[in-house]
């Protein structure tokens, strides 16, 4: 009897590597074994079988050339060469409408119209666009048409009745994340009955209508609030013992207030700027949650607090508020 021996070819088992990266997609560490605990909540760990990880661990190639991208096919984060050029091009030739009142986080581009100030603020969601376009960052923009992102304000549901055009500069828009535009409109506009359209570079567009930006016309705001009228302020700060209670009425729609900054830094003085007593920082993400947060301060809160901070839009009050 013949004995047949079947020999299965050895399977090529891919080795796993573990990559830790921050919220910007910057790679912090690559290991051959997982890190069991990440103390920093802004860090994320993923598993990858990309063989370039071995070269990076051995120092055979520069980590500066690589970043974290979204793998569209496998629907997961992975490591790849850093691509940072955003190509702006049309998907088709039909104008797309902006959706009124939609959640700003679901859009690639969002417009706030401040009708009392005659101002429009256009924001781009760079994180969402990076994921869609499979980019590790946006440092370069390529387009063959300078007016590709322009926004057309028309009579409601009537794209043929043009009221005005918001002219956008792609370089400014993607460098800072927003562009402020003075509305050049001479005729009366019923803002409750307008529509917005744009060429289809992205898929999701939204807009909102607000009365005023509540802008403070100086770069460094010195705010000493004794009034408890909470309706006139974006943020209220009250301190009990060494616990600071911060009540923010800001939402995601006011993210442009911070011009891309991750934290708001506040210097606390006693009555005058000459009497510095301490300082604290608040993450912008926390301020946009529209709720009360607490933090511990390591200095004595003065009886007549004077708060110094850099921002063109915020108004802050101190002390208890009347509900």
N, C-alpha and C positions, 0 to 999 in steps of 0.2 A: 504494500500500500504506500502510495506516495503521500508524503506529508508536505502540505503547502504552508509556508510561513508568510504571513502578510505583515509587511513592515510599513507602518504609517509614517509618512514624512513628518519630521519634527515641525511643529507649528511655530511660526515666528511670533512669540509673545512680546508685545510692546511693553516697555518699562514705563512705569508711572512716575511722574514728578509732581511736586506740590509747590504752587506759586502763591505768594502773598503779595497783594497789591492794594493801593489806597483808592480813594474815591475818584481821583483824577486818572486812574489807570496806570499810574507809575508803579513799576515792579519794585518791591522792597526786599524780597528774598525768594530764593529757589532752593528747595530741599529734595533729597531723594526719599525722605520720610515725612509724614504729615506733622505739622505743629499742632499739638493737642489743645492748646489754649491761646487765643489771641486776646490780649488785654486791651488793645485799642479797638474800639467799636467801629472806627472808620476803615479798618482793614478787612479784607476778604481773602479767603484761601480757596483755591481751585485745584483740581487734579488735571494734569495734562500728560499726554503720551508723545508730545512733539519732541523728536530727538535733539532739537536744538538746545533743549534744557541741559543736556549732558555737556555740550560745548560751553554753555554759559557758566555752569558750575566749575568747569576746568579752566575758565578764563581764556578759551580759545577764540571767542568772539565777543564783541562789545555789547553789553546789555543796553546801551543807549540806542542801539538800532532796533530794539524790540519793545513792544508794548502789549497791552491787553486789548483784544478786539472781540466782537461778538460774532461767533461762528453761526452764520445764518442757517446752514444746512443741518447742523446738529443741535441748534438752539442752545448754545452754552458759551460761556466765556472761555477764551483760549489765548495762547501767546502767539504772536506773529510779528513780522517786520512792521515797524511803525509807518503807517501811511497817514499823512497829515494834510494832503491836498483835497479840499472840498471842490468838487466839480458841480457847478450850477448849470443845469440843463432842463429843458422842458420835457414833461412826460407826454403831453399831447397839446393840442392847440385850443382847447376849450377853457374859458376862464372858470376859476373855482371861487365859490363864495366863502366868506368868513362866517363862522357860526357864532351867533350872539349868545353871550352868557355861558359858553362852554368852559369846562375846567381847563385852566391854562396849562396844567401839567400834561394834558393829552395832546397838545398841539406842538407843531414845530415853529409856528409863528403866531404871535398874539399882539393885538393892538388895544391900548387903552385910550379912549377919547375923553379929554377933560374939557367939556364944552364951555365952562365959565372962564377957563384960562386960554381957550382957543389953541390947545396943544394936543398933539398925539404922541404917545410913546409906544414905539414898536420894539418888541422883544423877540429874540430867537432862543429856542430851547436847544442849546448846543449839545447837551448830553444826549438828548433824544436823537438829534441829527447825526451825532457821531455813531450811535448804535445802528441807525438805519443805513448810513453810508459805509459802515464798517471801518471807521477811522479810530485811531488811538488818540488823535487830537486834531484840531483845526488850526493850522499855522499858515496855510496858503489857500487862496481861492482862485479857481480857474473858471472863466466864463467868457463867452463870445458876445454877450449882449449886456450892456451896462444897465439897462432898464428892466432886467429880468425879474427883479423882486418888487418893482413898484406896485403900489396899492391904489386901486381906483374906488373912490367914494361916489356912490350914485344914489339916485332916488330909490326907495325901497323896491326891491325885486325888479328893477329896471336898469340893466347895465348900459343901455343906450343913452340914459339921461345922466351925464357926467357932471358931478358937482366940483370935485377937485381930485388931484393926484398926489399921493404921498411918495415923494422921490427918495428912494433908499440908496445908501452907499454901502455895498456889501462888505467892504473892508472895515468901515467903522462899525457896522452892525455886528460882525462876527468877532471883532477885536474886543469890544466892550460888552457885547451881549444885548445892547439896546441902542436905539437912536431916537432922540427927541426932535420933533418936527413942529415948527410953528405953522398953524393952519392959515393959509393965505386965502381967506374966504371973505368976500365983500358983501354978498347977499345973505339974508337970513336963512338959516338952515334948521329944519325941524329934525333934530337928531334922533327922535323916536321913530322917524320914518326914512331911514337911510339903509343902504346895504354896502358891503365892501366886497371887492373882487380882486383877484390877482392871477397871474399866470401860474400854471401848475408845476412849480419846481418841487414842492413838498406835497403832502397829502392832507394834513390837518391844520386848519387855520381858525382862529377864534378872535373875538373882540368883545369889549365891554364899554359901557358908557358911565362915566363918573362926572361929578360936578366940578371938583377942584383937586389940584395936586397938593394943596396946603404947603406950598413950597416956602422955605425960609431963604431969603435972598443973600445969605452969606455962607462962605465955605465952612468956617468954624462956628458952630452954633453955641451960644452961651445961653443956657436955659435955666432960669430960676423960677420955678412954679410954686406959688403958695395957694393957688386956687384949687378947689377940689372938683371943679367942673370937668368930669371925665370926657364929656362929649367933644371937647376941643383938643384932645391929645391922643396921639397914637399909642403911647406907652405910659403907664403909671408905675412908679416905684415907691414901695413902702418898706421900711426897715423896722423889724422888731428884734431887740437884742442884737445879735450878729447875723440874723437871717434876713436876706433881701428878697422881697416878694415883687416879682415883675409881672404886671398884667399888660399883655400886648393885644391890641385890637387889629394888628396887621394880618394880612392874608397873603397867599401866594401871588396875588395880583399886584402887590406892592414890592415884589422882589427887586424891581428896578431901583428902589430907593437906595440900595446898597452897592450898586455899580460893580457887582461881582465879588465884593468883599465877603469873607467867610464869617467874620466876627465884627461886632460893634464894640469898640473900646470907649469906655467912659471914665473920665477923670473927675474925682469928687473933691471939691474945695469947700472950705468953711467961709461962706459969705462973699469972699473975694478970691480971684485967681491966685493971689499971693499966698493964700493959706491952704496949701495942698495937704489933704489928709489921706488920700488913697486912690485906688483905681480898680476897675473890674472889667471883665469881658463877657459878652453874651453871644453865643453862636447865632448867626442869622437864621438858621433853620428853626431854632427854638422861637425866635421872634415871629416867624411866619405861621406858627401853629395856632395863633389867635386864642391863647389860653394863659393861665397863670403858671409861672415857674418860680422856683426858689433856688437860691445859692447862698453859701456862707461867705461873709466878708471878714477879713482879718484886721479891720481898722474900725475905730469908733465913728459911727455916723453922726455928722454935725447937726446942730439944731437948725442952722440955716444953710442947707446944702445948695451948692452951686455946681451944676453938672456941665462939663465941657466935652464935646464930641464932634467929630467931623461928619457932617451929613447935611445935604441941602433940603431934605424933605421932612425929617422927623420932628415931632413936637412931643415933649416929655413933661410929665407932672410928677411931683413927689408928695408923699403923705397919703393918708387914707382917702378913699373916694366914697362919695355918698351913693349907694345903690338906689 
